[in-house]
Amino acid sequence: MAERQYFVTEEGYASLEKELEYLKTVRRKEVAEKIKVALSFGDLSENSEYDEAKNDQAIVEARIADLEVMVKNAVVIDESALSNETVHIGSTVEVDVVLPSGKKSQREFKIVGSNEADPRNGKISDESAVGKALLDARAGQTVHVETPAGVSEYTVLVIR
C-alpha cells in the first residue's frame, strides 16, 4: 500500500521541519532530564513524576514519528507556479457566504493540506467540506456545502 501524501505549502513544510528539529534536539533532552530526575526519587511503583515523564516521552516520540512520515511524504505545492483560474491547494479565496439561516457574510480562506489547517486563522483543509467544495471552482461560481445546520452557499469572488 502506498503511503499517504501530505500536500503542504512551502511555509507548511518549513513549519513541519522546524517542529521536528525542536522535538528531536530540545524536547527529547528535556524529557530525558525529567525522567532522570524522577528516577532519583527512588521507588518507581509510587513515583508519579516518573509515570508523567514516561508519558511525556511517549507523546514526544509519537509526534516525532508522525512528523517524520509527513516530511518524508510531503508534496510541496509551488504556489507561484499555480494559476488563479481555479481554486487549488495554496489558493487564497474570497467568498460570499449564505448560511442556511439566510445570514450573509464575506470570508477569506486559504486552502491548505490537512496538517496545516487552522480554521480560526482562515486556513481550511482541502479535505474539509468547504475546502473540498471550493476546489476547482472558478471566480463567480457558487458551490453548495452540506453542514449540520443545512446547506450553505459559497460564491467565489476572487482567487489569489
DOVEX-672632 format. One record per residue (C-alpha): x, y, z; residue number from 0; chain; residue in three letters. Coordinates in steps of 0.25 Angstrom, whole numbers, m for minus. Each point is the difference from the previous one (the first is absolute). Layout:
% residues N
px X, py Y, pz Z, nr NUM, kette A, rest ALA $
...
END
This chain:
% residues 160
px 0, py 0, pz 0, nr 0, kette A, rest MET $
px 6, py 14, pz m4, nr 1, kette A, rest ALA $
px 2, py 9, pz 11, nr 2, kette A, rest GLU $
px m9, py 12, pz 1, nr 3, kette A, rest ARG $
px 5, py 13, pz m6, nr 4, kette A, rest GLN $
px m1, py 13, pz 8, nr 5, kette A, rest TYR $
px m2, py 12, pz m8, nr 6, kette A, rest PHE $
px 6, py 12, pz 6, nr 7, kette A, rest VAL $
px 4, py 15, pz m3, nr 8, kette A, rest THR $
px 15, py 3, pz 1, nr 9, kette A, rest GLU $
px m4, py 8, pz 13, nr 10, kette A, rest GLU $
px m7, py m13, pz 5, nr 11, kette A, rest GLY $
px 12, py m9, pz m4, nr 12, kette A, rest TYR $
px 10, py 10, pz 7, nr 13, kette A, rest ALA $
px m9, py m1, pz 13, nr 14, kette A, rest SER $
px 0, py m15, pz 0, nr 15, kette A, rest LEU $
px 15, py m1, pz m1, nr 16, kette A, rest GLU $
px 1, py 11, pz 11, nr 17, kette A, rest LYS $
px m9, py m8, pz 9, nr 18, kette A, rest GLU $
px 7, py m13, pz m3, nr 19, kette A, rest LEU $
px 14, py 6, pz 3, nr 20, kette A, rest GLU $
px m5, py 7, pz 13, nr 21, kette A, rest TYR $
px m6, py m13, pz 5, nr 22, kette A, rest LEU $
px 13, py m8, pz m3, nr 23, kette A, rest LYS $
px 10, py 10, pz 5, nr 24, kette A, rest THR $
px m7, py 7, pz 11, nr 25, kette A, rest VAL $
px m12, py m7, pz 5, nr 26, kette A, rest ARG $
px 6, py m14, pz 0, nr 27, kette A, rest ARG $
px 11, py 5, pz 9, nr 28, kette A, rest LYS $
px m10, py 7, pz 10, nr 29, kette A, rest GLU $
px m8, py m13, pz 1, nr 30, kette A, rest VAL $
px 13, py m8, pz 2, nr 31, kette A, rest ALA $
px 4, py 9, pz 11, nr 32, kette A, rest GLU $
px m14, py m1, pz 6, nr 33, kette A, rest LYS $
px 1, py m15, pz 1, nr 34, kette A, rest ILE $
px 14, py 1, pz 6, nr 35, kette A, rest LYS $
px m5, py 9, pz 11, nr 36, kette A, rest VAL $
px m12, py m9, pz 2, nr 37, kette A, rest ALA $
px 8, py m12, pz 1, nr 38, kette A, rest LEU $
px 9, py 6, pz 11, nr 39, kette A, rest SER $
px m13, py 0, pz 9, nr 40, kette A, rest PHE $
px 1, py m15, pz 2, nr 41, kette A, rest GLY $
px m11, py m9, pz 0, nr 42, kette A, rest ASP $
px m7, py m1, pz m14, nr 43, kette A, rest LEU $
px m13, py m6, pz 5, nr 44, kette A, rest SER $
px m4, py 12, pz 6, nr 45, kette A, rest GLU $
px 7, py 11, pz m8, nr 46, kette A, rest ASN $
px m10, py 8, pz m7, nr 47, kette A, rest SER $
px 11, py 9, pz m5, nr 48, kette A, rest GLU $
px 6, py m12, pz m7, nr 49, kette A, rest TYR $
px m13, py m4, pz m6, nr 50, kette A, rest ASP $
px m3, py 14, pz m5, nr 51, kette A, rest GLU $
px 14, py 1, pz m6, nr 52, kette A, rest ALA $
px m1, py m13, pz m7, nr 53, kette A, rest LYS $
px m14, py 4, pz m6, nr 54, kette A, rest ASN $
px 6, py 13, pz m5, nr 55, kette A, rest ASP $
px 11, py m8, pz m6, nr 56, kette A, rest GLN $
px m10, py m9, pz m8, nr 57, kette A, rest ALA $
px m8, py 12, pz m5, nr 58, kette A, rest ILE $
px 13, py 7, pz m5, nr 59, kette A, rest VAL $
px 5, py m13, pz m7, nr 60, kette A, rest GLU $
px m14, py m2, pz m6, nr 61, kette A, rest ALA $
px 0, py 14, pz m5, nr 62, kette A, rest ARG $
px 14, py m1, pz m6, nr 63, kette A, rest ILE $
px m4, py m13, pz m7, nr 64, kette A, rest ALA $
px m12, py 7, pz m6, nr 65, kette A, rest ASP $
px 8, py 12, pz m4, nr 66, kette A, rest LEU $
px 11, py m9, pz m7, nr 67, kette A, rest GLU $
px m11, py m7, pz m8, nr 68, kette A, rest VAL $
px m6, py 14, pz m4, nr 69, kette A, rest MET $
px 13, py 6, pz m4, nr 70, kette A, rest VAL $
px 4, py m13, pz m8, nr 71, kette A, rest LYS $
px m13, py 0, pz m7, nr 72, kette A, rest ASN $
px m2, py 15, pz m2, nr 73, kette A, rest ALA $
px m4, py 6, pz m13, nr 74, kette A, rest VAL $
px 4, py 14, pz 0, nr 75, kette A, rest VAL $
px m9, py 9, pz m8, nr 76, kette A, rest ILE $
px 7, py 10, pz m8, nr 77, kette A, rest ASP $
px m10, py 12, pz 1, nr 78, kette A, rest GLU $
px 7, py 9, pz m10, nr 79, kette A, rest SER $
px m2, py m11, pz m11, nr 80, kette A, rest ALA $
px m15, py m1, pz 2, nr 81, kette A, rest LEU $
px m10, py 8, pz m7, nr 82, kette A, rest SER $
px m11, py 8, pz 6, nr 83, kette A, rest ASN $
px m11, py m6, pz m10, nr 84, kette A, rest GLU $
px m5, py m10, pz 10, nr 85, kette A, rest THR $
px 1, py m2, pz 15, nr 86, kette A, rest VAL $
px 11, py m10, pz 4, nr 87, kette A, rest HIS $
px 9, py m3, pz 12, nr 88, kette A, rest ILE $
px 7, py 13, pz 3, nr 89, kette A, rest GLY $
px m11, py 9, pz m6, nr 90, kette A, rest SER $
px m5, py 11, pz 9, nr 91, kette A, rest THR $
px m15, py 2, pz m3, nr 92, kette A, rest VAL $
px m9, py 11, pz 3, nr 93, kette A, rest GLU $
px m15, py m5, pz 0, nr 94, kette A, rest VAL $
px m14, py 5, pz 3, nr 95, kette A, rest ASP $
px m6, py m10, pz 10, nr 96, kette A, rest VAL $
px m15, py m2, pz 1, nr 97, kette A, rest VAL $
px m3, py m9, pz 13, nr 98, kette A, rest LEU $
px m13, py m9, pz 1, nr 99, kette A, rest PRO $
px m5, py 11, pz 9, nr 100, kette A, rest SER $
px 0, py 10, pz m11, nr 101, kette A, rest GLY $
px 12, py 8, pz 7, nr 102, kette A, rest LYS $
px 10, py 5, pz m10, nr 103, kette A, rest LYS $
px 14, py 4, pz 1, nr 104, kette A, rest SER $
px 14, py 1, pz m7, nr 105, kette A, rest GLN $
px 11, py m9, pz 4, nr 106, kette A, rest ARG $
px 14, py m3, pz m5, nr 107, kette A, rest GLU $
px 7, py m14, pz 1, nr 108, kette A, rest PHE $
px 13, py m5, pz m4, nr 109, kette A, rest LYS $
px m1, py m15, pz m5, nr 110, kette A, rest ILE $
px 11, py m8, pz 7, nr 111, kette A, rest VAL $
px 3, py m15, pz 2, nr 112, kette A, rest GLY $
px m7, py m7, pz 12, nr 113, kette A, rest SER $
px 12, py 1, pz 9, nr 114, kette A, rest ASN $
px 1, py 15, pz m2, nr 115, kette A, rest GLU $
px m14, py 3, pz 3, nr 116, kette A, rest ALA $
px m3, py 11, pz 10, nr 117, kette A, rest ASP $
px m15, py 5, pz m2, nr 118, kette A, rest PRO $
px 1, py 11, pz 10, nr 119, kette A, rest ARG $
px 11, py 6, pz m8, nr 120, kette A, rest ASN $
px m8, py m2, pz m13, nr 121, kette A, rest GLY $
px 8, py m12, pz m5, nr 122, kette A, rest LYS $
px m9, py m11, pz m4, nr 123, kette A, rest ILE $
px 3, py m14, pz m4, nr 124, kette A, rest SER $
px m1, py m5, pz m14, nr 125, kette A, rest ASP $
px m7, py m12, pz 7, nr 126, kette A, rest GLU $
px m10, py 8, pz 7, nr 127, kette A, rest SER $
px m15, py 1, pz m5, nr 128, kette A, rest ALA $
px 2, py 15, pz m4, nr 129, kette A, rest VAL $
px 15, py m3, pz m5, nr 130, kette A, rest GLY $
px m5, py m12, pz m9, nr 131, kette A, rest LYS $
px m12, py 8, pz m6, nr 132, kette A, rest ALA $
px 9, py 12, pz m3, nr 133, kette A, rest LEU $
px 11, py m8, pz m7, nr 134, kette A, rest LEU $
px 0, py 2, pz m15, nr 135, kette A, rest ASP $
px m11, py 11, pz 1, nr 136, kette A, rest ALA $
px 2, py 13, pz m9, nr 137, kette A, rest ARG $
px m3, py 14, pz 4, nr 138, kette A, rest ALA $
px m15, py 3, pz m1, nr 139, kette A, rest GLY $
px m3, py m14, pz 3, nr 140, kette A, rest GLN $
px m9, py m4, pz 11, nr 141, kette A, rest THR $
px 2, py m13, pz 8, nr 142, kette A, rest VAL $
px m10, py m7, pz 10, nr 143, kette A, rest HIS $
px 6, py m6, pz 13, nr 144, kette A, rest VAL $
px m8, py m9, pz 9, nr 145, kette A, rest GLU $
px 1, py 4, pz 14, nr 146, kette A, rest THR $
px m7, py m6, pz 13, nr 147, kette A, rest PRO $
px m8, py 13, pz m1, nr 148, kette A, rest ALA $
px m4, py m2, pz m14, nr 149, kette A, rest GLY $
px 6, py 4, pz m14, nr 150, kette A, rest VAL $
px 9, py 12, pz m1, nr 151, kette A, rest SER $
px 3, py 8, pz m13, nr 152, kette A, rest GLU $
px 14, py 5, pz m3, nr 153, kette A, rest TYR $
px 2, py 9, pz m12, nr 154, kette A, rest THR $
px 14, py 1, pz m4, nr 155, kette A, rest VAL $
px 4, py 15, pz m2, nr 156, kette A, rest LEU $
px 15, py 0, pz m1, nr 157, kette A, rest VAL $
px 11, py m10, pz m1, nr 158, kette A, rest ILE $
px 14, py 4, pz 3, nr 159, kette A, rest ARG $
END
